[in-house]
Amino acid sequence: MRNSMNLLLLHPDDFISDKHVQIRGRRLLHLNKVIKAKPGDYLKAGRLNGKIGRAQLLSIDSDIAELSIELTDTPPPALPINLILALPRPKVLRRILQAATSLGIKHIHLIASWRVEKSYWQSPFLEADKIHEQLILGLEQSIDTQLPEVHLHPLFKPFVEDELDTIAANSTRLVAHPQATEAIGSTPLNALTLAIGPEGGFIPYEIEKFAELGFAAASLGPRILTVEVAVSSLISRFAVNLENEGRSRHN
């Protein structure tokens, strides 16, 4: 996913006072080369894990930009979806983290599965700073400031037996499975814990372990989808359902 930095996301060390920030590095390059910002311009801005508003560019050169800020608006609401995802290929993971963040997911659990290559767990893309980078890009894309939490679970059985029930508490529980006889429906939801397997799906033993905790297996249809497409499709579908349910409760 190509990031267009629709939001100038401000980090704690950017602040020189409550109302003034200084920007360097990648974001400065974007201001100079892509936006071609000039002193006096206003930009959409937000503080990481804080409010959104606007920033006025006071000065800019190749080394630093200084801006005054006014942040008054709350970020968009999070989707009440826990995403349980069998660890995909490292390059695919980068795109999925950006996409899930852009769609409003705030809790992502990367888990082991029999079909997940053990070497994936050694990837440098799983280092905290690399994950953080993709989450930031997703926030900038979607004009959001609330950083998601990403949890790594390299052992399947301990995760399912010791942690999953607590994670999924008070939510609808679904596991996407290409061999399931039931299709993913459009039933209104309040909250969802959604498990998505690797290419080819979870093996029967893993589906059984999910079923023991009340996860219903459901299919997206007859086509075999990549993990990346399945994640975006499912989250988008349930995001609409959750939004509609929220509107109906307020009418």
Secondary structure, DSSP 8 states (H G I E B T S, - for coil): ------SEEE-GGGEEETTEEEE-HHHHHHIIIII---TT-EEEEEETTS-EEEEEEEEE-SS-EEEEEEEEE-----EEEEEEEE---HHHHHHHHHHHHHTTEEEEEEE--TTS-GGGGG-GGGSHHHHHHHHHHHHHHHT-----EEEEE--HHHHHHHTHHHHTTTSEEEEE-TT-SSB------S-EEEEE-STT---HHHHHHHHHTT-EEEB--SS---HHHHHHHHHHHHHHHHHHHHHHHH-
